[in-house]
């Protein structure tokens, strides 16, 4: 809690837990007419566009409060209401902004678009007692929301968080919990790091060995990696796992319902040892590799042949069918070129294209993937 107070102080907000909204809203003013108390008689009133958000709110409130609040189109005789509606006049708030006003009888949420209404609901959850986040009934809690008026819009349009499930597999249930947490803080991009040297985590039907072989490593380095590899200690435990395409569809739908866009990362040409372990012809030496068991940058990268490029495009074809977002991340960093320097295939490609060196070859390869994605209405992003 001391950390929370410090955070709020840094943001210029008084350390009052009743108003500890993170991130800090653009404008937040204490109300003068008291607080709203959530009871069994409270009704959630929505229009058609915000109905699903209303149902989400009642699902979030039910475990801790024990109240299964009805979601209706009109307040009727309800003495206390939570009202969610879109307002086409609120163009100043943009796609993700909202107004939230709390009085003793009503909580009013207005937004131009559903995303804004959703973020207002996330703010409302933070204004309630923290027990509201429990997954079991919280006994003896008065569910009070302080009187307040908030107008909020995001400072940044891209608000992202990254999760590396390639080096350490994380079950689908954990990934969904992670999405819940980033949505609570109004982040709207989930960068899902699906492939690397230490594991391939997404089912690709055309290449089943990517998961049956590339999805598992024999063991994992324990602790911090020492420069002296003779001192490395391994856990002697097989590690791995992957997401089926149905798992990915579920994660994407779960994220979409929380206004989070999933950005998949499929590494190329470096950080590809798990793929090469599955299909050695993707490498430059033909050597049968294992999925990497330690960390750091490694020299095994994809070769620049036509067949390897077709492999990358085949993989991305299945990825595009699963992830509707505009951006596809292809990694691109830390691609050591030692193997390309001695590879007849890479050197022949450099001569064919009139390139000066292996770095230009990677630039050419990246441009091929960028144009291929653009032709399908998507855009390439990578590490700088």
Residue pairs with C-beta under 8 A, 6 or more apart in sequence:
1 17
4 15
4 17
4 20
5 15
7 22
8 14
8 15
8 20
8 22
8 24
9 15
11 22
11 23
11 24
12 24
13 19
13 20
13 21
13 24
13 28
17 130
18 127
18 146
19 28
19 30
19 127
19 146
19 148
20 126
21 28
21 123
21 126
21 127
21 150
22 126
22 185
23 185
23 186
25 123
25 150
25 151
25 152
26 151
26 152
26 153
27 149
27 150
27 151
27 152
28 148
28 149
28 150
28 152
29 148
29 149
29 150
30 146
30 147
30 148
31 101
31 102
31 103
31 146
31 147
31 148
31 149
32 147
33 103
33 104
33 147
34 103
34 104
34 147
35 102
35 104
35 144
35 145
35 146
35 147
36 80
36 102
36 103
36 104
36 105
36 106
36 107
36 144
36 145
36 147
37 80
37 104
37 142
37 143
37 144
37 145
38 61
38 65
38 67
38 80
38 128
38 143
38 144
38 145
39 67
39 80
39 143
40 67
41 78
41 79
41 80
42 67
42 69
42 78
42 80
42 81
42 82
43 69
43 70
43 72
43 75
43 76
43 78
43 80
43 81
43 82
44 54
44 57
44 58
44 69
44 70
44 71
44 72
44 81
44 82
44 84
45 54
45 71
45 72
45 73
45 74
45 75
45 78
45 81
45 82
45 83
45 84
46 53
46 54
46 71
46 72
46 73
46 83
46 84
46 85
47 73
47 84
47 85
47 86
49 86
49 114
49 117
50 84
50 85
50 86
50 109
50 114
50 117
51 71
52 114
52 257
53 84
53 114
53 117
53 118
53 121
54 71
54 82
54 84
55 71
56 118
56 121
56 257
57 69
57 82
57 84
57 121
57 124
58 68
58 69
58 70
58 71
60 121
60 125
60 132
61 67
61 69
61 132
62 68
62 69
63 134
63 135
63 136
63 137
64 131
64 132
64 133
64 134
64 135
64 136
64 137
64 138
64 141
65 132
65 137
65 138
65 141
65 143
66 137
67 143
69 82
75 81
75 83
79 105
80 105
80 106
81 105
81 106
81 107
82 106
82 107
82 109
82 124
83 106
83 107
83 108
83 109
84 109
84 117
84 120
84 121
85 109
85 110
85 117
86 110
86 111
86 112
86 113
86 114
86 117
87 110
87 111
87 112
88 112
90 97
90 99
90 110
90 111
90 112
90 116
91 112
93 99
93 111
93 112
93 116
93 151
93 153
94 112
94 116
94 153
94 154
95 112
95 113
95 115
95 116
96 113
96 115
96 116
96 119
96 153
96 154
96 186
96 188
96 259
97 111
97 112
97 116
97 119
97 151
97 152
97 153
97 154
98 109
98 110
98 111
98 116
98 117
98 119
98 120
98 123
98 150
98 151
98 152
99 108
99 109
99 110
99 111
99 120
99 149
99 150
99 151
100 107
100 108
100 109
100 120
100 123
100 124
100 148
100 149
100 150
100 152
101 107
101 108
101 148
101 149
101 150
102 108
102 127
102 145
102 146
102 147
102 148
102 149
103 147
104 147
107 124
107 145
109 117
109 120
109 121
109 124
110 117
111 117
111 119
111 120
114 259
115 188
115 259
118 183
118 258
118 259
119 152
119 186
119 259
120 150
120 152
122 183
122 184
122 185
122 186
123 150
123 152
124 145
125 132
125 133
125 184
126 184
127 145
127 146
127 148
128 143
128 144
128 145
129 138
129 141
129 142
129 143
129 144
131 138
131 141
132 138
132 143
154 186
158 188
158 189
159 186
159 187
159 188
159 189
160 187
160 188
160 189
160 190
160 191
160 263
161 178
161 182
161 187
161 189
161 190
161 191
162 191
162 193
163 170
163 175
163 178
163 190
163 191
163 192
163 193
164 193
164 196
165 175
165 192
165 193
165 194
165 201
166 193
166 194
166 195
166 196
166 198
166 199
166 200
166 201
166 267
166 274
167 196
167 198
167 199
167 295
168 239
169 199
169 201
169 215
169 239
169 240
169 241
169 242
170 178
171 241
172 243
172 247
172 250
172 251
175 192
175 251
176 251
176 254
178 190
179 190
179 251
179 254
179 255
179 258
179 260
180 258
182 190
182 260
183 258
183 259
183 260
187 260
188 259
188 260
188 261
189 260
189 261
189 263
190 255
190 260
190 261
190 262
190 263
191 263
191 265
191 329
192 251
192 262
192 263
192 264
192 265
193 265
194 200
194 201
194 202
194 243
194 264
194 265
194 266
195 201
195 202
195 265
195 266
195 267
195 271
195 272
195 274
195 275
195 331
196 267
196 271
196 274
197 271
197 272
197 273
197 274
197 291
197 292
197 298
197 300
198 217
198 220
198 273
198 274
198 291
198 292
198 293
198 295
199 214
199 215
199 216
199 217
199 239
199 240
199 274
199 291
200 210
200 211
200 214
200 215
200 242
200 274
200 275
200 278
201 211
201 215
201 241
201 242
201 243
202 210
202 211
202 242
202 243
202 245
202 248
202 264
202 266
202 319
202 322
203 210
203 211
203 242
203 243
203 244
203 245
203 247
203 248
204 210
204 211
204 314
204 315
204 318
205 245
205 318
206 314
206 315
206 318
207 278
207 279
207 311
207 314
207 315
209 278
209 279
210 274
210 275
210 278
210 279
210 315
211 242
212 278
213 277
213 278
213 291
214 274
214 275
214 277
214 278
214 291
215 240
215 241
215 242
215 274
216 238
216 239
216 240
216 241
216 291
217 238
217 239
217 240
217 274
217 290
217 291
217 292
217 293
218 238
218 290
218 291
218 293
219 234
219 235
219 236
219 237
219 238
219 239
219 293
220 234
220 235
220 237
220 239
220 293
220 294
221 232
221 233
221 234
221 235
221 293
221 294
221 295
222 233
222 234
222 235
223 233
225 232
225 294
225 295
225 296
226 232
229 294
232 294
234 293
240 291
243 251
245 318
245 322
248 322
248 323
249 322
251 262
252 262
252 322
252 323
252 324
255 261
255 262
261 325
262 323
262 325
263 323
263 325
263 327
263 328
263 329
263 381
264 319
264 322
264 323
264 328
264 329
265 329
265 330
265 331
266 312
266 315
266 316
266 319
266 328
266 329
266 330
266 331
267 330
267 331
267 332
268 302
268 312
268 330
268 331
268 332
268 365
268 369
269 301
269 302
269 303
269 304
269 332
269 335
269 362
269 365
270 297
270 301
270 302
270 331
270 332
270 333
270 334
270 335
270 336
271 298
271 331
271 333
271 334
271 335
272 282
272 300
272 301
272 302
273 289
273 291
273 292
273 298
273 300
274 291
274 292
275 282
275 302
276 282
276 283
276 289
276 300
276 302
277 288
277 289
277 290
277 291
279 311
280 286
280 287
280 288
280 289
281 307
281 308
282 302
282 303
282 308
282 311
283 289
283 300
283 301
283 302
283 303
283 339
284 300
284 301
284 303
284 339
284 340
284 342
284 343
284 345
284 346
285 339
289 300
292 298
297 334
297 336
298 336
299 336
299 338
299 339
300 339
301 335
301 336
301 337
301 339
301 340
302 308
302 311
302 312
303 339
303 340
303 343
303 345
303 346
304 340
304 345
304 346
304 349
304 361
304 364
304 365
305 345
305 349
309 365
309 368
312 369
313 369
313 372
316 328
316 369
316 372
316 373
319 328
320 328
320 376
320 378
326 377
326 378
326 379
327 378
327 379
327 380
327 381
328 373
328 378
328 379
328 380
328 381
329 380
329 381
329 382
330 366
330 369
330 380
330 381
330 382
331 382
331 383
332 362
332 366
332 382
332 383
333 382
333 383
333 384
334 383
335 362
337 358
337 359
337 361
337 362
339 346
340 346
340 347
340 358
340 361
341 347
341 358
346 358
346 361
349 355
349 361
350 356
350 357
350 358
350 360
350 361
353 361
353 364
355 361
355 364
366 380
366 382
369 380
370 379
370 380
373 379
373 380
374 380
